[in-house]
């Protein structure tokens, strides 16, 4: 428990709520005035990528950190990008800029000396500059950076979060990052960047695993080690046939005469059947199975399986082809082993 009084705790929670609302409102204001400049910025970056160029991002201080994150997001979405410190640029790093590049410069005030000097040099070299900066607020004149830029994306933030008590960049950096994210996503969309493309750049970790085709996770596959029964088979005969598989799954898939999936018979179904009446083992599978199980198509991703597991708590998920014929059976343990879901409590 907090050592503070309830009154102090309530005041602190209210303060943090106001800070979060302040930042949310700033992004909402930006969203309400997305103009042609945003489209022009996307045009510049798409053209740069098509021509083999790089999006070079630069900023100083907190803006530099935000710029590095924007650069990383661009790169993860298939857009070549790296960040350059504006001070280092004047001491040898100008060689990082090529004629095919586009530059994103971040400065809330638009008057950061090192960044303005860099932008002036790049403008002389005719490199397109996208400025993410405060812009015109309450009739204020254009900043030096805005005057040098090809496109200006205005953050428009006057005060930072914290009831006006603090000058630390908070709302302004959040807003700048949101603008960078929106531009990066729009460029990826324009370039038809797919889940497969994203996965190729994120082979490791949970992100890469979630984008894997679900059939890559399946251990029990039709025609290999997945027992499949027919609706007319007796439960006993289906279980006898399934016992021939060395390591069988926790369920049998059941099909009709055309081979289409019509049901699933799980270990839980078997327990209920035996407890109710062991003589029912002679009944056809069509009577004992659970009909119309939720399933996934063979082109589904691991993320689809995770979503289905979380929503329906299914321990086994049938995978079918376009004709609803079984391809495999995904066991929840496979998802748990990959740490995509947690062991049910």
Buried (B, 14 or more C-beta within 10 A) or exposed (E): EEEEEEEEEEEEEEBEEEBEEBBEEBBEBBEEEEEEBBBBBBBBBBEBBEEEBBBBBBBBBBBBBBBBBBBBBBBBBBBBBBBBBBBBBEEEBBEBBEEBBBBBBBBBBBBBEBBBBBBBBBBEEEBBBBBBBBBEEEEEEBBBBBBBBBBBBBBBBEBBBBEEEEEEBBBBBBBBBBBBBBBBBBBBEBBEBEEEBBBEEBEEEBBBBBBBBBBEBBBBBBEEBBBBBBBEBBBEBBBEBBEEEEEBBBBBBBBBEEBEBBBBBBEEBBEEBEEEEEEBBEBBBBEBBEEEBEBBBBEBBBBBBBBBBEEEEBBBBBBBBEEBBBBBBBBBBBBBEBEBBEEEE
